[in-house]
Amino acid sequence: SVPQSSFGDSGLEPGTKYYYKVTKLSGGGDESTFSSVDSILMPGYLTKNTVWTEAESPYVLTGDLTIAPNSSLVINQGVTVQVADYDLWDNDVEIGKDLIEISVYGTLMIQGTSAAPVSIISNAPILERGTWNGIIFKQNADLSASIVKGLHLHNAVNGLLGEAGGPIVRDSGFYNCLENGIKYVSGNSNIMVRNVSAENCGVGIEIAGYSAGRVQIFDSVIKNCFDGIVCKNNITAEVENNKIYRTVNTGISVANTNAAS
């Protein structure tokens, strides 16, 4: 209850979705029915273990979300995430310049299925490639606990970008990404990308510079990309049973250290 026509809420947790409805009182104390419910997903620095569920979907991301070290975000099957075309919480006067991203320093578990995938889509009024930055796994992210499964991701600059390697990716699709569907560089552990689709991206899948571990890219389909699969400068790599259609430059580019690759 507030004696004025506005209310400021504080202490909200980033990564949590909040719901609001309002009612009004007459001078004589008569109360109206409630308004419709509105909601907001708080962006910011997520410091507690959080789960997004299909029941509370869609989640509308209006600013950067950062998963802090020792914290986790689990996105369950059937969840839709809608991403605004610029960070609404940024004080930059150049509106539209600051693209939204999900940055992972902790753990991200995306748990979609073929029947109920996790969908991350752009809310931009004009759907173009690169309307948001994508998901970035930062150095020292907990890659062993993270996983990407059953994800359909659209219109990012990079769908998944791993600055020092990335988690396993399975049964997922990356569409209309400006630079890369998946790009992992400088990893040092085993990595598998399996049954992934990439369409209308700069590069479909790029895994490069793994100094240890085995890189495996299996059973994936790349269509209408500038380069299909780039897998090079890794210690050991296996690129098997993939299908690549209509690339502008190369279908598969490989140059790995171990002769057994």
C-alpha positions as CSV (number, residue, x, y, z in Angstrom):
1,S,0.0,0.0,0.0
2,V,1.3,3.5,-0.9
3,P,-0.4,6.9,-0.6
4,Q,0.7,8.0,-4.0
5,S,0.4,6.9,-7.6
6,S,3.9,5.4,-7.9
7,F,5.9,2.7,-6.1
8,G,9.6,1.9,-6.2
9,D,10.6,-1.7,-5.4
10,S,14.2,-2.4,-4.2
11,G,16.3,-5.3,-3.3
12,L,15.4,-7.4,-6.3
13,E,17.5,-10.4,-7.3
14,P,19.1,-10.5,-10.8
15,G,17.9,-13.5,-12.7
16,T,14.6,-13.7,-10.9
17,K,11.2,-12.9,-12.4
18,Y,8.9,-10.7,-10.4
19,Y,5.1,-10.2,-10.9
20,Y,3.1,-7.1,-10.1
21,K,-0.6,-6.1,-10.1
22,V,-2.2,-2.9,-8.7
23,T,-5.5,-1.8,-7.3
24,K,-6.8,1.6,-6.4
25,L,-8.8,3.1,-3.6
26,S,-11.4,5.9,-3.8
27,G,-11.5,8.7,-1.3
28,G,-14.3,6.8,0.5
29,G,-12.2,3.6,0.8
30,D,-13.8,1.6,-2.0
31,E,-11.2,-0.7,-3.7
32,S,-11.2,-1.5,-7.4
33,T,-10.6,-4.9,-8.9
34,F,-6.9,-5.8,-9.6
35,S,-5.2,-4.8,-12.8
36,S,-3.8,-7.4,-15.1
37,V,-0.5,-8.9,-14.0
38,D,2.8,-7.5,-15.3
39,S,6.2,-9.0,-14.8
40,I,9.9,-8.2,-15.1
41,L,13.0,-10.3,-15.2
42,M,15.8,-8.5,-13.4
43,P,19.1,-8.4,-15.3
44,G,22.4,-7.9,-13.5
45,Y,24.9,-10.0,-11.5
46,L,23.4,-13.3,-10.5
47,T,24.9,-14.5,-7.3
48,K,22.5,-17.3,-6.2
49,N,21.6,-20.6,-7.8
50,T,18.6,-20.0,-10.0
51,V,16.2,-22.1,-12.1
52,W,14.1,-20.9,-15.0
53,T,11.0,-23.0,-15.6
54,E,8.5,-23.5,-18.4
55,A,5.7,-22.5,-16.1
56,E,7.2,-19.0,-15.8
57,S,8.2,-18.7,-19.4
58,P,8.7,-16.5,-21.3
59,Y,11.6,-14.7,-19.7
60,V,12.3,-11.3,-21.2
61,L,15.9,-10.1,-20.9
62,T,16.2,-6.4,-21.1
63,G,19.8,-6.0,-20.0
64,D,23.0,-8.0,-19.5
65,L,22.9,-11.0,-17.2
66,T,26.1,-12.2,-15.6
67,I,26.3,-15.6,-13.8
68,A,28.8,-15.0,-11.0
69,P,31.5,-17.5,-9.9
70,N,30.2,-20.3,-7.7
71,S,26.6,-19.5,-8.9
72,S,24.5,-21.4,-11.4
73,L,21.6,-20.8,-13.8
74,V,19.6,-23.8,-14.9
75,I,17.2,-23.3,-17.8
76,N,14.7,-26.1,-18.0
77,Q,13.1,-27.7,-21.0
78,G,10.4,-25.7,-22.8
79,V,11.6,-22.2,-21.6
80,T,11.6,-19.3,-24.1
81,V,13.9,-16.4,-23.5
82,Q,13.2,-13.2,-25.4
83,V,16.1,-10.7,-25.7
84,A,15.6,-7.0,-26.2
85,D,17.6,-5.3,-29.1
86,Y,19.6,-3.1,-26.7
87,D,20.4,-2.9,-23.0
88,L,17.5,-0.8,-21.5
89,W,19.4,-0.4,-18.2
90,D,22.5,1.2,-19.8
91,N,22.9,4.9,-19.3
92,D,24.6,5.2,-22.7
93,V,22.9,8.1,-24.6
94,E,23.5,6.2,-27.9
95,I,20.4,4.0,-27.6
96,G,20.7,0.8,-29.6
97,K,24.5,0.6,-29.4
98,D,24.9,-1.7,-26.3
99,L,23.8,-5.2,-27.2
100,I,22.7,-7.6,-24.5
101,E,24.7,-10.7,-23.5
102,I,24.7,-13.5,-21.0
103,S,28.1,-13.9,-19.4
104,V,29.1,-17.0,-17.6
105,Y,31.7,-17.0,-14.8
106,G,29.9,-19.8,-12.9
107,T,27.7,-22.6,-14.2
108,L,25.1,-22.6,-17.0
109,M,23.0,-25.7,-17.6
110,I,20.6,-25.5,-20.5
111,Q,18.4,-28.6,-20.4
112,G,16.1,-28.7,-23.5
113,T,14.7,-31.7,-25.3
114,S,13.8,-32.4,-28.8
115,A,10.1,-32.2,-27.9
116,A,10.5,-29.1,-25.6
117,P,13.7,-27.2,-26.5
118,V,15.0,-24.1,-24.8
119,S,14.5,-21.2,-27.3
120,I,16.5,-17.9,-27.1
121,I,15.1,-15.4,-29.6
122,S,15.4,-11.7,-30.3
123,N,12.7,-9.2,-29.5
124,A,14.2,-6.7,-32.0
125,P,11.5,-5.0,-34.2
126,I,13.6,-5.9,-37.3
127,L,15.1,-9.4,-37.1
128,E,18.7,-9.3,-38.4
129,R,21.8,-11.2,-37.7
130,G,23.6,-10.0,-34.6
131,T,20.8,-8.2,-32.6
132,W,22.3,-9.4,-29.3
133,N,25.7,-10.6,-28.3
134,G,24.9,-14.2,-27.3
135,I,26.2,-16.4,-24.5
136,I,29.8,-15.9,-23.5
137,F,31.7,-18.4,-21.3
138,K,34.4,-16.4,-19.7
139,Q,37.8,-17.6,-18.6
140,N,37.5,-19.7,-15.4
141,A,33.8,-20.5,-16.0
142,D,32.8,-23.9,-14.6
143,L,32.8,-25.7,-17.9
144,S,32.8,-29.2,-16.3
145,A,29.4,-28.5,-14.7
146,S,27.9,-26.5,-17.5
147,I,26.1,-28.1,-20.5
148,V,24.1,-26.9,-23.5
149,K,21.5,-29.4,-24.6
150,G,18.4,-28.9,-26.7
151,L,19.0,-25.2,-27.3
152,H,17.6,-23.2,-30.3
153,L,19.3,-19.9,-30.4
154,H,18.7,-17.1,-33.0
155,N,20.1,-13.8,-34.2
156,A,23.2,-13.4,-32.0
157,V,26.6,-12.1,-32.9
158,N,28.0,-15.4,-31.5
159,G,25.6,-18.0,-30.4
160,L,28.1,-19.6,-28.0
161,L,31.5,-18.0,-27.4
162,G,34.1,-19.7,-25.2
163,E,37.0,-17.5,-24.3
164,A,39.0,-20.5,-22.8
165,G,37.0,-23.5,-24.1
166,G,33.3,-24.2,-23.6
167,P,30.9,-26.9,-22.4
168,I,29.6,-29.9,-24.3
169,V,26.9,-29.0,-26.8
170,R,24.3,-31.5,-28.0
171,D,21.1,-31.6,-30.0
172,S,21.0,-27.8,-30.5
173,G,20.6,-25.3,-33.3
174,F,22.1,-21.9,-34.0
175,Y,20.4,-19.7,-36.6
176,N,21.2,-16.3,-38.2
177,C,24.3,-15.6,-36.1
178,L,26.5,-12.8,-37.5
179,E,29.9,-14.2,-36.7
180,N,29.7,-17.8,-35.3
181,G,27.1,-20.3,-34.3
182,I,29.7,-21.8,-31.9
183,K,33.2,-20.5,-31.3
184,Y,35.4,-22.1,-28.6
185,V,39.1,-21.2,-28.4
186,S,42.1,-22.0,-26.2
187,G,40.5,-24.9,-24.3
188,N,42.4,-27.6,-22.4
189,S,40.0,-30.4,-21.8
190,N,37.9,-32.8,-23.8
191,I,35.0,-31.2,-25.8
192,M,32.2,-32.6,-27.9
193,V,29.8,-30.9,-30.2
194,R,27.2,-33.4,-31.4
195,N,24.0,-33.2,-33.5
196,V,24.2,-29.4,-33.9
197,S,22.6,-27.4,-36.7
198,A,24.0,-24.1,-37.8
199,E,22.3,-22.0,-40.5
200,N,23.0,-18.6,-42.0
201,C,25.9,-17.9,-39.8
202,G,29.4,-16.5,-40.5
203,V,31.0,-19.7,-39.3
204,G,28.9,-22.7,-38.3
205,I,31.2,-24.3,-35.7
206,E,34.8,-23.2,-34.8
207,I,36.9,-25.1,-32.3
208,A,40.5,-23.9,-32.3
209,G,43.6,-23.8,-30.1
210,Y,42.8,-26.6,-27.7
211,S,46.2,-27.3,-26.0
212,A,45.0,-30.5,-24.3
213,G,42.1,-32.9,-24.5
214,R,40.2,-34.3,-27.5
215,V,38.0,-32.2,-29.8
216,Q,35.1,-34.0,-31.3
217,I,32.6,-32.6,-33.8
218,F,30.0,-35.3,-34.8
219,D,26.7,-35.7,-36.6
220,S,26.1,-32.0,-37.3
221,V,24.5,-30.1,-40.2
222,I,25.8,-26.7,-41.5
223,K,23.8,-24.8,-44.1
224,N,24.3,-21.4,-45.8
225,C,27.3,-20.3,-43.8
226,F,30.5,-18.5,-45.0
227,D,32.6,-21.3,-43.5
228,G,31.2,-24.6,-42.3
229,I,33.4,-26.2,-39.7
230,V,36.8,-24.7,-38.6
231,C,38.7,-27.2,-36.4
232,K,42.4,-26.4,-36.3
233,N,45.4,-25.9,-34.0
234,N,44.1,-28.5,-31.6
235,I,46.2,-31.3,-30.2
236,T,43.8,-34.0,-31.3
237,A,40.6,-33.7,-33.2
238,E,37.9,-35.9,-34.7
239,V,35.5,-34.4,-37.3
240,E,33.1,-37.1,-38.4
241,N,29.7,-37.7,-40.1
242,N,28.8,-34.1,-40.6
243,K,26.9,-32.6,-43.5
244,I,27.7,-29.2,-45.0
245,Y,25.7,-27.4,-47.6
246,R,26.3,-24.2,-49.6
247,T,29.2,-22.6,-47.9
248,V,30.8,-19.5,-49.4
249,N,34.4,-20.2,-48.5
250,T,35.2,-23.6,-47.1
251,G,33.3,-26.6,-46.0
252,I,35.8,-28.0,-43.5
253,S,39.0,-26.3,-42.5
254,V,41.4,-28.6,-40.4
255,A,45.0,-28.4,-39.4
256,N,45.6,-30.2,-36.1
257,T,48.8,-31.2,-34.3
258,N,48.4,-34.9,-33.8
259,A,48.7,-37.1,-37.0
260,A,46.0,-39.3,-35.6
261,S,43.4,-36.5,-36.0
